[in-house]
Each structure stands twice: as structure tokens, then as C-alpha cells.
Amino acid sequence: MGRMVMVDEKFCFEEETQLTVHKTSVFYRGDGFVVYNPKGELVLRFDSYYGPHGHPLPKDELVLMDATGNCLLTLIRKKPSLHQRWEGLLGEKTKNESPIFCVHRSSIIGRSNVVVDVYGDPSQEYHIDGSYPHRCCTIYNTSLESSSKEPMAEIKRKVDPSTHVMLGKDVFLLCLRPGFDSAFAMALVLILDQMFDDAEIDDDDTKEDPTHVALDSSS
């Protein structure tokens, strides 16, 4: 599969890449995220209080920014919606801007996966399986024609390389297949963080969700 560019080619890495994601509510007031590449360079960020130019954001509007604060994607919660529907717009929200993708739960009853529909291409769809609160889930590219599932990105817990100790859920990995847009993947992380409450689970690592699919596994 070739490049899957949703935002910009510069966010599509040539090789399989692991980004480190920090949930900054531990250190700063409010919920936010910062994302670093393997070199330790800041590549993406999100602030729940302010978007580009320091403008306050509505509670149901998320803005993913690059390292310099430029708006990449605006994510909007649609209401009312029993399936917790979100839509993603390229760049800043404008009056006539059309969404490029939507995210929603597959069912309102019980445990369900998350579906991502890409507008303009009915054949392109993604499913997110696993447990985000446990930081253990996989983003699959699904083919409606062949019913196949190809893992494109994975959210998983990070292990400290020096101590071999698993870090807390506020620091985790976003693992990407070559060519998969990291900005799009991080937008999905922001939406998952809104859909699922970490407080609903026990922090005991022995109860870790078993759902885990390596990116190099066969479809």
C-alpha cells in the first residue's frame, strides 16, 4: 500500500516509525498532548484551552497543531449523536469548510469498535479495535471489496529502555506503518481520548487488555 496522505506528505514517514505521545495534563493545567519523533523533536501538539493564535476553543472542538502552532486539523463533535460522532476538517474551521473524514462508534450498546469513514472515497474505511484506556489498540485499513484488514497504526504502552519498566498511560507510543499520515493518526488519538474515559478502568497492569496486533503481523 502506498502513501495515505490526509494532511501533508511531510507527516508520512518513509519507514515504520514510533512517535512518543505525552498527555500533558500531568504537568500543565488542562488536557493537552505533545508528540515527539524518534529524535526527540516536537512534531505535533494539542491544547484543550487554546487553538492557533491563542483563541479559546469550544469544548466540542479540538485543534491539532504542528510544532509551531499552525492548525492542521479541526475536530468537531456532532450533537446529538448516540454513536459519539466526530468530523475532521482540514485546517481551521471556516463557514464553508467541508469535513474530510468522520469517526463514530460502531454500536451504542456494549463494547464496540470505532469506525473511520473517509469522505470522497467510499471504498476507504478504517476500524479501530482494542482498548484505548489501556493504550492497546490498532487502526486497521479495511477493504470493502476483499473484507481484509491491514494494520496501519498501533497505540501501545511505552517501556523505559533503561529500566525496562512500563510507563504510565500518560506516556505511550503511536506506531505507524510507512506512508501512513501521522497527523491523521494523532487526530484519531485525540478523538479516542474524548470517547473513552481512562477512569473507567483499573490501572493494574495485570489487567491489561489482551488485544494487541503487531504492525508486521499478517492480515
Secondary structure, DSSP 8 states (H G I E B T S, - for coil): ---B-SS-GGGB-SS-EEEEEEEGGGTSSS-EEEEE-TTS-EEEEEESSB-GGG-B--TTEEEEEETTS-EEEEEEE-SS-TT--EEEEESS--TT---SEEEEES-SSSS--EEEEETT-TTEEEEEEEETTTTEEEEEEEETTT--EEEEEEEEE-B-TTT--B--TTEEEEEE-TTBBHHHHHHHHHHHHHHS-GGGS---GGG-------TTS--
